[in-house]
Amino acid sequence: MLVQSALSDILSLRIPHRMLAFGAVAFLPVTLAIDMPVADIMAAIGVSLVVLAGGFILFALKVIGGGDAKLAAVTVLWCGAGQA
């Protein structure tokens, strides 16, 4: 997902919504399949939402694009709160 998003961003300055949606939606089934503790899932979601809010602030200030803000949030979601 990250490689495809990067290539799309480089070639067209756009990151497809479907790519980001897939990354976000796929998170929960994967975490349930690997028996990730609920506390870790909630922490990852919480940190991801904080990154998303920060990204939207940077987007409003015209520092980064909206796709970049969403991609950062999805990436942090998969990395988890401890790695963020």
JONORLIN-V336067 format. One record per residue. N is the residue number from 1. RES is the residue in one letter. SS is DSSP state (h for helix, s for strand, l for the rest). PSI is psi in degrees with one decimal (999 if undefined). BURIAL is # if it has 24 or more other ideal C-beta (glycine too) atoms within 12 Angstrom, else .. Layout:
# JONORLIN-V336067
N | RES | SS | PSI | BURIAL
N | RES | SS | PSI | BURIAL
This chain:
# JONORLIN-V336067
1 | M | l | -42.9 | #
2 | L | h | -41.0 | .
3 | V | h | -46.0 | .
4 | Q | h | -41.8 | .
5 | S | h | -41.8 | #
6 | A | h | -45.1 | .
7 | L | h | -43.1 | .
8 | S | h | -42.0 | .
9 | D | h | -40.3 | .
10 | I | h | -43.7 | .
11 | L | h | -33.7 | .
12 | S | h | 0.9 | .
13 | L | l | 31.3 | .
14 | R | l | 143.2 | .
15 | I | l | 117.7 | #
16 | P | l | 136.7 | .
17 | H | h | -36.4 | .
18 | R | h | -33.4 | .
19 | M | h | -44.5 | #
20 | L | h | -38.8 | #
21 | A | h | -42.3 | .
22 | F | h | -44.7 | .
23 | G | h | -39.7 | #
24 | A | h | -44.2 | #
25 | V | h | -34.6 | .
26 | A | h | -18.0 | .
27 | F | h | -49.9 | #
28 | L | h | -49.1 | .
29 | P | h | -37.5 | .
30 | V | h | -44.2 | .
31 | T | h | -36.2 | .
32 | L | h | -36.6 | .
33 | A | h | -31.3 | .
34 | I | l | 9.7 | .
35 | D | l | 42.5 | .
36 | M | l | 137.4 | .
37 | P | l | 142.9 | .
38 | V | h | -37.3 | .
39 | A | h | -39.4 | .
40 | D | h | -38.5 | .
41 | I | h | -47.7 | #
42 | M | h | -38.3 | .
43 | A | h | -42.6 | .
44 | A | h | -43.0 | #
45 | I | h | -42.5 | #
46 | G | h | -47.5 | .
47 | V | h | -37.7 | #
48 | S | h | -40.5 | #
49 | L | h | -35.5 | #
50 | V | h | -43.4 | .
51 | V | h | -40.2 | #
52 | L | h | -44.4 | #
53 | A | h | -44.0 | .
54 | G | h | -38.9 | .
55 | G | h | -39.6 | #
56 | F | h | -33.1 | .
57 | I | h | -45.7 | .
58 | L | h | -35.4 | .
59 | F | h | -44.1 | .
60 | A | h | -31.4 | .
61 | L | l | 2.1 | .
62 | K | l | 33.3 | .
63 | V | l | -40.1 | .
64 | I | l | 168.2 | .
65 | G | l | 163.8 | .
66 | G | h | -38.2 | #
67 | G | h | -38.1 | #
68 | D | h | -40.0 | #
69 | A | h | -43.8 | #
70 | K | h | -38.4 | #
71 | L | h | -40.2 | #
72 | A | h | -41.8 | #
73 | A | h | -42.6 | #
74 | V | h | -39.3 | #
75 | T | h | -44.9 | #
76 | V | h | -35.3 | #
77 | L | h | -46.5 | #
78 | W | h | -29.5 | #
79 | C | h | -32.8 | .
80 | G | l | 163.9 | #
81 | A | l | -37.5 | .
82 | G | l | -32.5 | .
83 | Q | l | -16.6 | .
84 | A | l | 999 | .
